Amino acid sequence: MKEVAAVFARLGFTAFGGPAAHVAMMEEIIVTKRKWVDRQHFLDMLAAVNFIPGPNSTEMAIHLGMIRAGYPGLIVGGLCFITPAVLIILPLAFMYVRSGQLPQVMAAMVGINACVVAIIAAAVVRLAKFTVTDYFTATVAIIATAAGFLGKRYPEYQPDLLILVASALAGAIYYGKPNLSSAAPLAASLASWRFLPAWNSDFVKMTLFFLKIGLTLFGSGYVLIPYLESGLVDHFHWLTRHELLDGIAVGQVTPGPLLTTATFLGYILGADKFGGGTIGGVVGALLATAAIFAPAFVLIALFGPLLPKIRSNRFARGGLKAMNAAVIALIFVVCCRLGAAAFVHDGRADFFSIIVATAALVILLATNLNSTWLILGSGLIGLLKLL
C-alpha cells in the first residue's frame, strides 16, 4: 500500500503533458522499473479501459493500484494521482477569482489561451491519425463535424452526447452486425441522460453535470472539452468561452489528469457565479472534482477484471471505433469555436494571438516538446507584450 501511495503521489505531482505523457511515465515506472505487470498486460489494460467511461490515465492509475494492493490499492492509487493537482489548482483558482481582471494576469492569459487552442488542434491531428482509419470512420467524422456545428443552436438537447450515442450505435451495427433490436434499450438508456430532473440548487445542478460527464466520457482528457463547452457555456450559460479557455489552460499547466480542470471551474462557479465566496468556491471545487472522478473508481472496481473480455467483443470494438471518430470531430468543432473566441476581440482579429497559436502548433507537430513549457512560454510572451 505504501508503494502504491508513493508511486502515484509522485506521478500526481510530476505527470505533466496530458494523458499520453501520464501513460508513458506509468509504463516506465511500473513496467520497466518495478515490474508490477509485464508490458503486454499493461498494453491490454490500456486498450481495455477505452471501453468504459472515464479518463483513461486516471483509470490506469486506479486499475494498477488494484492489481498491486487489491481494492484498498484502487482507492489509494486513484486518490494519490488526483489529489496533488487538486491541491495545486485550488490556490490558483482562488487567485484567479481575486485577481483575474488585473492587466498582468489578462496579458498572460491572452498568450496562454492562444497556445491552448494550438494544443487542442495538435491533439486533433495526432488522434485523427489513429481513429479515422477507413471510409466509415471518415464518414462518421464528417457527419459528426457538421452535426456538431449545427447542434450548438440547440444546447438544451445536449447534442454532443446524442452525436456520440448515435455514432457508437452506428459503429456497433456496421462492424459488429448485431441484432438491431438489442441496441434499442442501450440507446434509450443513454439518451435518457438529457432528461435529468431540474433542481433548484445551482450546486446540485453543477454536481449532476460533472457526474454525468464522469459517467459518459470515453477516451482521453481532451474529450472533456466538448462536454464543458456544450454544458457550461451553451446550456447553463455559467461561463464565457474565455473563462473556459482559462480553465483548460490551468488544467494543462498543472500536473495530473486534465479532468482536474473541473476543480478550477467548480471553484469559479461556487465562489463567483453562485455567490458563495471562498467557502462556496472550495465546496464547488470539491463537489465538481468528486463528481467527475467518482464513476471511474466505481467502474474500475466493478469491471476491471472483465475488461479483457469486453475488449474482445466485436460490438464494443465497433461502437468504440465509430465513437472515437465522432469524438475527434467534436473536439475539432470546439477548437474552431474557442479559436474564434481567442483570435477575435471586439470584432477585430488579434494577430498576436494568431501568431502565438500558429508557432505553438508548428512546434507541437514538429517536436516532442512538453506542452507545459509551451503554455508557460506563451504566458511569458503575453507579459512581455504588455511591457
C-alpha positions as CSV (number, residue, x, y, z in Angstrom):
1,M,0.0,0.0,0.0
2,K,2.9,2.4,0.8
3,E,4.4,1.6,-2.5
4,V,1.2,2.3,-4.4
5,A,0.8,5.6,-2.5
6,A,4.4,6.7,-3.2
7,V,4.3,5.8,-6.9
8,F,1.1,7.6,-7.7
9,A,1.7,10.6,-5.4
10,R,5.0,11.1,-7.3
11,L,3.1,10.8,-10.6
12,G,0.4,13.2,-9.3
13,F,3.0,15.9,-8.7
14,T,5.2,15.4,-11.8
15,A,2.9,14.0,-14.6
16,F,2.7,17.0,-16.9
17,G,1.8,16.9,-20.5
18,G,-1.6,15.1,-20.8
19,P,-2.8,11.5,-20.8
20,A,-0.2,10.2,-23.3
21,A,2.6,11.5,-21.1
22,H,0.9,10.1,-18.0
23,V,0.7,6.6,-19.6
24,A,4.3,6.8,-20.7
25,M,5.5,7.6,-17.2
26,M,3.4,4.8,-15.7
27,E,4.9,2.4,-18.2
28,E,8.4,3.4,-17.3
29,I,7.9,3.2,-13.6
30,I,5.5,0.3,-13.2
31,V,6.5,-2.0,-16.1
32,T,10.2,-1.3,-16.7
33,K,11.4,-0.4,-13.2
34,R,9.1,-2.0,-10.6
35,K,7.7,-4.8,-12.8
36,W,4.2,-4.9,-11.3
37,V,2.9,-6.2,-14.6
38,D,4.5,-7.2,-17.9
39,R,4.3,-4.9,-21.0
40,Q,1.7,-7.0,-22.7
41,H,-0.6,-6.9,-19.7
42,F,-0.1,-3.1,-19.5
43,L,-1.0,-2.7,-23.1
44,D,-4.1,-4.9,-22.8
45,M,-5.2,-2.8,-19.8
46,L,-4.6,0.4,-21.8
47,A,-6.7,-0.8,-24.7
48,A,-9.4,-2.2,-22.5
49,V,-10.1,1.0,-20.4
50,N,-11.3,2.6,-23.6
51,F,-14.4,0.5,-23.3
52,I,-15.6,2.1,-20.1
53,P,-16.4,5.8,-19.5
54,G,-13.9,7.9,-17.6
55,P,-10.4,9.4,-18.1
56,N,-8.0,6.8,-19.4
57,S,-4.9,7.7,-17.5
58,T,-6.7,8.1,-14.2
59,E,-8.4,4.7,-14.7
60,M,-5.0,3.2,-15.4
61,A,-3.8,4.5,-12.1
62,I,-6.9,3.1,-10.3
63,H,-6.6,-0.3,-12.1
64,L,-2.8,-0.6,-11.4
65,G,-3.4,0.3,-7.8
66,M,-6.0,-2.5,-7.6
67,I,-3.6,-5.0,-9.2
68,R,-0.8,-4.2,-6.8
69,A,-2.8,-3.9,-3.5
70,G,-6.4,-5.0,-4.1
71,Y,-9.4,-2.8,-3.6
72,P,-7.7,-0.6,-1.0
73,G,-4.9,0.0,-3.6
74,L,-7.6,1.0,-6.1
75,I,-8.7,3.9,-3.8
76,V,-5.2,4.9,-2.7
77,G,-3.8,4.8,-6.2
78,G,-6.6,6.9,-7.6
79,L,-6.6,9.5,-4.8
80,C,-2.8,9.9,-4.8
81,F,-2.9,10.5,-8.5
82,I,-5.7,13.1,-8.4
83,T,-5.1,14.9,-5.1
84,P,-1.8,16.7,-5.9
85,A,-3.4,18.5,-8.9
86,V,-6.4,19.5,-6.8
87,L,-4.1,21.0,-4.1
88,I,-2.2,22.9,-6.7
89,I,-5.3,24.2,-8.6
90,L,-7.3,25.4,-5.6
91,P,-5.0,28.3,-4.7
92,L,-4.7,29.1,-8.5
93,A,-8.5,29.3,-8.7
94,F,-8.6,31.5,-5.5
95,M,-6.1,33.9,-7.1
96,Y,-7.9,33.9,-10.4
97,V,-11.2,34.9,-8.8
98,R,-9.5,37.6,-6.7
99,S,-7.1,39.0,-9.4
100,G,-8.3,37.7,-12.8
101,Q,-9.0,41.1,-14.1
102,L,-5.5,42.6,-13.4
103,P,-3.8,43.6,-16.7
104,Q,-0.8,41.4,-16.0
105,V,-2.9,38.3,-15.5
106,M,-5.0,39.0,-18.5
107,A,-2.0,39.7,-20.7
108,A,-0.5,36.3,-19.7
109,M,-3.9,34.6,-20.4
110,V,-4.0,36.1,-23.9
111,G,-0.8,34.2,-24.8
112,I,-1.8,31.1,-22.9
113,N,-5.3,30.9,-24.4
114,A,-3.8,31.1,-27.9
115,C,-1.4,28.3,-27.0
116,V,-4.3,26.1,-25.6
117,V,-6.1,26.4,-29.0
118,A,-2.9,25.2,-30.7
119,I,-2.6,22.3,-28.2
120,I,-6.2,21.2,-28.9
121,A,-5.6,21.5,-32.7
122,A,-2.4,19.4,-32.4
123,A,-4.4,16.8,-30.4
124,V,-7.0,16.6,-33.2
125,V,-4.3,16.0,-35.8
126,R,-2.5,13.3,-33.7
127,L,-5.6,11.5,-32.6
128,A,-7.2,11.6,-36.1
129,K,-4.3,9.5,-37.4
130,F,-5.3,6.6,-35.1
131,T,-9.1,7.0,-35.2
132,V,-10.1,7.9,-38.8
133,T,-8.7,4.8,-40.5
134,D,-11.3,3.8,-43.1
135,Y,-14.2,5.2,-45.2
136,F,-16.7,4.5,-42.4
137,T,-14.9,6.4,-39.7
138,A,-14.2,9.2,-42.1
139,T,-17.9,9.4,-42.9
140,V,-18.7,9.4,-39.2
141,A,-16.2,12.2,-38.5
142,I,-17.6,14.4,-41.4
143,I,-21.2,13.9,-40.3
144,A,-20.3,14.5,-36.6
145,T,-18.5,17.7,-37.5
146,A,-21.5,19.1,-39.4
147,A,-23.8,18.0,-36.6
148,G,-21.5,19.5,-34.0
149,F,-21.7,22.9,-35.6
150,L,-25.5,22.7,-36.2
151,G,-26.2,21.3,-32.8
152,K,-24.8,24.3,-31.0
153,R,-28.1,26.0,-31.8
154,Y,-30.0,23.6,-29.6
155,P,-27.9,23.1,-26.4
156,E,-30.9,22.1,-24.4
157,Y,-30.9,18.8,-26.2
158,Q,-27.2,18.0,-25.3
159,P,-26.3,17.4,-29.0
160,D,-22.7,16.2,-28.3
161,L,-24.0,13.3,-26.2
162,L,-26.6,12.4,-28.8
163,I,-23.9,12.5,-31.5
164,L,-21.7,10.2,-29.6
165,V,-24.5,7.7,-28.8
166,A,-25.6,7.7,-32.5
167,S,-22.0,7.1,-33.6
168,A,-21.5,4.3,-31.2
169,L,-24.7,2.5,-32.3
170,A,-23.8,3.0,-36.0
171,G,-20.3,1.6,-35.4
172,A,-21.7,-1.4,-33.5
173,I,-24.1,-2.1,-36.3
174,Y,-21.5,-1.6,-39.1
175,Y,-18.6,-3.5,-37.6
176,G,-20.5,-6.0,-35.3
177,K,-23.6,-6.8,-37.4
178,P,-25.8,-7.2,-34.3
179,N,-29.5,-7.9,-34.0
180,L,-30.8,-4.4,-34.2
181,S,-33.5,-4.9,-31.6
182,S,-30.8,-5.5,-29.0
183,A,-29.5,-1.9,-29.5
184,A,-32.7,-0.2,-28.7
185,P,-32.6,-0.5,-24.8
186,L,-29.0,0.9,-24.9
187,A,-30.0,3.8,-27.0
188,A,-33.0,4.6,-24.8
189,S,-30.8,4.4,-21.6
190,L,-28.1,6.7,-22.9
191,A,-30.4,9.2,-24.5
192,S,-32.4,9.5,-21.2
193,W,-29.4,11.4,-19.7
194,R,-30.7,14.6,-21.1
195,F,-33.9,14.3,-19.0
196,L,-32.1,14.8,-15.7
197,P,-34.5,16.4,-13.1
198,A,-34.5,20.2,-12.8
199,W,-33.1,21.1,-9.4
200,N,-33.3,24.5,-7.8
201,S,-29.8,24.5,-6.3
202,D,-27.1,25.6,-8.7
203,F,-24.6,23.5,-6.7
204,V,-26.7,20.4,-7.2
205,K,-27.1,21.2,-11.0
206,M,-23.3,21.6,-11.2
207,T,-22.6,18.3,-9.4
208,L,-25.0,16.4,-11.6
209,F,-23.5,17.9,-14.7
210,F,-19.9,16.8,-13.7
211,L,-21.3,13.4,-12.6
212,K,-22.9,12.9,-16.0
213,I,-19.5,13.7,-17.6
214,G,-17.8,11.1,-15.4
215,L,-20.4,8.5,-16.4
216,T,-20.4,9.2,-20.2
217,L,-16.9,10.4,-21.1
218,F,-14.8,8.0,-23.1
219,G,-11.1,8.3,-24.0
220,S,-8.5,10.9,-23.2
221,G,-8.9,14.1,-21.2
222,Y,-9.3,16.2,-24.4
223,V,-12.8,14.6,-24.8
224,L,-13.8,16.7,-21.8
225,I,-13.6,19.9,-23.7
226,P,-16.7,19.5,-25.9
227,Y,-18.7,18.5,-22.8
228,L,-17.6,21.6,-20.9
229,E,-18.3,23.9,-23.8
230,S,-21.7,22.4,-24.5
231,G,-22.9,22.4,-20.9
232,L,-21.3,25.3,-19.0
233,V,-21.2,27.8,-21.9
234,D,-24.1,26.9,-24.2
235,H,-26.6,25.3,-22.0
236,F,-26.3,26.8,-18.5
237,H,-24.6,30.0,-19.6
238,W,-22.5,29.9,-16.4
239,L,-19.2,30.6,-18.1
240,T,-17.9,32.5,-21.1
241,R,-15.6,30.9,-23.7
242,H,-12.7,33.0,-22.4
243,E,-13.3,31.7,-18.9
244,L,-13.5,28.1,-20.2
245,L,-10.2,28.7,-22.1
246,D,-8.6,29.9,-18.8
247,G,-9.8,26.7,-17.0
248,I,-8.4,24.5,-19.7
249,A,-5.1,26.3,-19.6
250,V,-4.9,25.8,-15.8
251,G,-5.6,22.1,-16.4
252,Q,-2.9,21.9,-19.0
253,V,-0.2,23.7,-17.0
254,T,-0.7,21.7,-13.8
255,P,0.4,18.1,-13.3
256,G,-2.1,15.2,-13.1
257,P,-5.2,14.4,-15.1
258,L,-6.7,17.1,-17.3
259,L,-10.1,16.4,-15.7
260,T,-8.9,18.4,-12.6
261,T,-10.0,21.3,-14.8
262,A,-13.3,20.6,-13.0
263,T,-11.6,21.6,-9.7
264,F,-10.8,25.1,-11.2
265,L,-14.2,25.5,-12.8
266,G,-16.0,24.3,-9.8
267,Y,-14.2,26.9,-7.6
268,I,-15.1,29.7,-10.1
269,L,-18.7,28.7,-10.2
270,G,-19.1,28.3,-6.4
271,A,-17.2,31.4,-5.5
272,D,-18.2,33.9,-8.2
273,K,-21.1,32.6,-10.3
274,F,-23.1,31.2,-7.4
275,G,-22.1,33.9,-5.0
276,G,-20.6,31.6,-2.4
277,G,-17.3,33.4,-1.8
278,T,-14.2,31.5,-0.8
279,I,-16.1,28.8,1.1
280,G,-18.5,28.4,-1.8
281,G,-15.6,28.1,-4.1
282,V,-13.9,25.3,-2.1
283,V,-17.3,23.5,-1.9
284,G,-17.9,23.9,-5.6
285,A,-14.3,22.7,-6.4
286,L,-14.6,19.6,-4.2
287,L,-18.1,18.7,-5.5
288,A,-17.1,19.0,-9.1
289,T,-13.9,17.0,-8.6
290,A,-15.6,14.2,-6.6
291,A,-18.5,14.0,-9.2
292,I,-16.3,13.8,-12.3
293,F,-13.9,11.2,-10.8
294,A,-16.2,9.0,-8.7
295,P,-17.6,7.0,-11.6
296,A,-14.0,5.9,-12.6
297,F,-13.4,4.3,-9.2
298,V,-16.7,2.5,-9.2
299,L,-16.5,1.3,-12.8
300,I,-12.9,0.0,-12.4
301,A,-13.9,-1.8,-9.2
302,L,-16.9,-3.4,-11.0
303,F,-15.5,-4.1,-14.5
304,G,-11.7,-4.1,-14.1
305,P,-11.4,-7.9,-14.1
306,L,-13.8,-8.1,-17.1
307,L,-12.0,-5.5,-19.3
308,P,-10.1,-8.0,-21.4
309,K,-13.4,-9.8,-22.3
310,I,-15.1,-6.5,-23.1
311,R,-12.2,-5.7,-25.5
312,S,-12.7,-8.9,-27.4
313,N,-16.4,-8.2,-28.1
314,R,-16.9,-7.2,-31.7
315,F,-19.9,-4.9,-31.0
316,A,-18.0,-3.0,-28.3
317,R,-14.9,-2.6,-30.6
318,G,-17.1,-1.4,-33.5
319,G,-19.0,1.1,-31.3
320,L,-15.9,2.5,-29.8
321,K,-14.2,2.8,-33.2
322,A,-17.0,4.9,-34.6
323,M,-17.5,6.9,-31.4
324,N,-13.8,7.8,-31.3
325,A,-14.1,9.3,-34.8
326,A,-17.1,11.4,-33.6
327,V,-15.1,12.5,-30.6
328,I,-12.3,13.8,-32.8
329,A,-14.9,15.7,-34.9
330,L,-16.4,17.3,-31.8
331,I,-13.0,18.3,-30.4
332,F,-12.4,20.0,-33.8
333,V,-15.7,21.8,-33.6
334,V,-14.8,23.1,-30.1
335,C,-11.3,24.1,-31.3
336,C,-12.8,26.2,-34.0
337,R,-15.2,27.9,-31.6
338,L,-12.5,28.5,-28.9
339,G,-10.2,29.8,-31.7
340,A,-12.8,32.3,-32.7
341,A,-13.0,33.5,-29.0
342,A,-9.2,33.7,-28.7
343,F,-8.4,35.3,-32.0
344,V,-11.2,37.9,-32.3
345,H,-11.6,40.6,-29.8
346,D,-14.2,43.4,-30.1
347,G,-14.9,42.4,-33.7
348,R,-11.2,42.7,-34.7
349,A,-8.6,40.0,-35.4
350,D,-5.9,39.6,-32.8
351,F,-2.9,38.9,-34.9
352,F,-0.7,38.5,-31.8
353,S,-2.8,35.5,-30.6
354,I,-2.9,34.1,-34.1
355,I,0.9,34.2,-34.4
356,V,1.4,32.6,-31.0
357,A,-1.1,29.8,-31.8
358,T,0.5,29.2,-35.2
359,A,4.0,29.0,-33.8
360,A,2.9,26.7,-30.9
361,L,1.1,24.4,-33.4
362,V,4.1,24.1,-35.6
363,I,6.3,23.3,-32.6
364,L,3.9,20.7,-31.2
365,L,3.6,18.9,-34.6
366,A,7.3,19.0,-35.3
367,T,8.8,18.2,-31.9
368,N,8.1,16.2,-28.7
369,L,8.3,19.3,-26.5
370,N,6.1,19.0,-23.4
371,S,3.0,21.3,-23.9
372,T,3.5,22.7,-20.3
373,W,6.6,24.6,-21.4
374,L,4.8,26.0,-24.4
375,I,2.0,27.2,-22.1
376,L,4.5,28.8,-19.7
377,G,6.4,30.4,-22.7
378,S,3.2,31.8,-24.2
379,G,2.2,33.3,-20.9
380,L,5.6,35.0,-20.6
381,I,5.3,36.3,-24.2
382,G,1.9,37.8,-23.3
383,L,3.5,39.6,-20.3
384,L,6.4,40.8,-22.4
385,K,3.9,42.2,-24.9
386,L,2.4,44.3,-22.1
387,L,5.8,45.8,-21.3
